[in-house]
Amino acid sequence: MYNNQYLKAYFTLKNIKQNDIADLLEKSTSTIRRKNDDLGFTQKEILLIHNKYDIPIEAFFYDSKDKDNKQFLDET
């Protein structure tokens, strides 16, 4: 099951606030909150966030049931 726990962790570690993401994507803070919780980001939004904050693309697609994610976690 996909979730955003690692994406949220990167935001926290890099001190990136929802307002920062909202400003970057020109969206409301409530929209970013919903995208963070369950809607997900579009490809364009992912690339904008990745380029601005250097967050690994894999953090956007973490699957808690995928055993290959162990390698991703070990690398971070």
C-alpha contacts under 8 A as a table, 3 or more apart, distances in Angstrom:
res1	aa1	res2	aa2	distance
1	M	63	D	5.38
1	M	64	S	5.76
1	M	65	K	6.07
2	Y	61	F	6.68
2	Y	62	Y	5.89
2	Y	63	D	4.39
2	Y	64	S	6.32
3	N	6	Y	7.93
3	N	37	D	7.95
3	N	38	D	7.45
3	N	61	F	7.66
3	N	62	Y	6.41
3	N	63	D	6.52
3	N	64	S	7.20
4	N	7	L	5.09
4	N	8	K	5.99
4	N	36	N	6.48
4	N	37	D	6.97
4	N	38	D	7.88
4	N	59	A	7.60
4	N	60	F	6.72
4	N	61	F	7.75
4	N	62	Y	6.98
5	Q	8	K	5.18
5	Q	9	A	6.17
6	Y	9	A	4.81
6	Y	10	Y	6.23
6	Y	59	A	5.62
6	Y	60	F	7.70
6	Y	62	Y	6.99
7	L	10	Y	5.14
7	L	11	F	6.33
7	L	59	A	5.07
7	L	60	F	5.85
8	K	11	F	5.03
8	K	12	T	6.21
8	K	36	N	7.51
9	A	12	T	5.03
9	A	13	L	6.04
10	Y	13	L	5.02
10	Y	14	K	5.97
10	Y	55	I	6.94
10	Y	59	A	7.93
11	F	14	K	5.32
11	F	15	N	5.85
11	F	16	I	4.77
11	F	17	K	6.92
12	T	15	N	4.90
12	T	16	I	6.14
12	T	17	K	7.70
13	L	16	I	7.75
16	I	20	D	6.28
16	I	21	I	7.46
17	K	20	D	5.17
17	K	21	I	6.71
18	Q	21	I	5.17
18	Q	22	A	6.04
18	Q	29	T	6.12
18	Q	32	I	6.46
18	Q	33	R	7.05
19	N	22	A	4.89
19	N	23	D	6.06
19	N	29	T	5.78
20	D	23	D	5.23
20	D	24	L	6.24
21	I	24	L	5.04
21	I	25	L	6.09
21	I	32	I	7.13
21	I	49	I	7.36
22	A	25	L	5.26
22	A	26	E	5.57
22	A	27	K	4.81
22	A	28	S	5.59
22	A	29	T	5.43
22	A	31	T	7.89
22	A	32	I	6.08
23	D	26	E	4.94
23	D	27	K	6.57
23	D	28	S	7.88
24	L	27	K	7.92
24	L	48	L	7.71
24	L	49	I	7.71
25	L	45	E	6.68
25	L	48	L	7.66
27	K	31	T	6.38
27	K	32	I	6.97
28	S	31	T	5.22
28	S	32	I	6.52
29	T	32	I	5.08
29	T	33	R	6.16
30	S	33	R	4.94
30	S	34	R	6.28
31	T	34	R	5.14
31	T	35	K	6.17
32	I	35	K	4.95
32	I	36	N	5.97
33	R	36	N	5.05
33	R	37	D	6.13
34	R	37	D	5.04
34	R	38	D	6.03
34	R	39	L	6.03
34	R	40	G	7.93
35	K	38	D	5.63
35	K	39	L	4.36
35	K	40	G	4.56
35	K	41	F	5.98
36	N	39	L	6.84
36	N	40	G	6.14
36	N	41	F	7.83
37	D	40	G	7.49
41	F	45	E	5.78
41	F	46	I	6.03
42	T	45	E	5.10
42	T	46	I	6.12
43	Q	46	I	5.07
43	Q	47	L	6.24
44	K	47	L	5.22
44	K	48	L	6.26
45	E	48	L	5.07
45	E	49	I	6.16
46	I	49	I	5.23
46	I	50	H	5.93
46	I	57	I	7.41
46	I	60	F	7.40
47	L	50	H	4.95
47	L	51	N	5.92
48	L	51	N	5.27
48	L	52	K	6.10
49	I	52	K	5.22
49	I	53	Y	5.86
49	I	54	D	7.45
49	I	55	I	7.17
50	H	53	Y	5.50
50	H	54	D	4.84
50	H	55	I	4.86
50	H	56	P	6.54
50	H	57	I	6.64
51	N	54	D	5.47
51	N	55	I	7.65
55	I	59	A	7.13
56	P	59	A	5.62
56	P	60	F	7.69
57	I	60	F	5.65
57	I	61	F	7.25
58	E	61	F	5.25
58	E	62	Y	6.18
58	E	72	F	7.52
59	A	62	Y	5.51
62	Y	69	N	6.93
63	D	66	D	5.36
63	D	69	N	7.06
64	S	67	K	7.95
64	S	69	N	7.53
66	D	69	N	5.71
67	K	70	K	5.87
68	D	71	Q	5.78
68	D	72	F	7.23
69	N	72	F	4.89
69	N	73	L	6.19
70	K	73	L	5.11
70	K	74	D	6.15
71	Q	74	D	5.08
71	Q	75	E	6.30
72	F	75	E	5.24
72	F	76	T	6.58
73	L	76	T	5.39
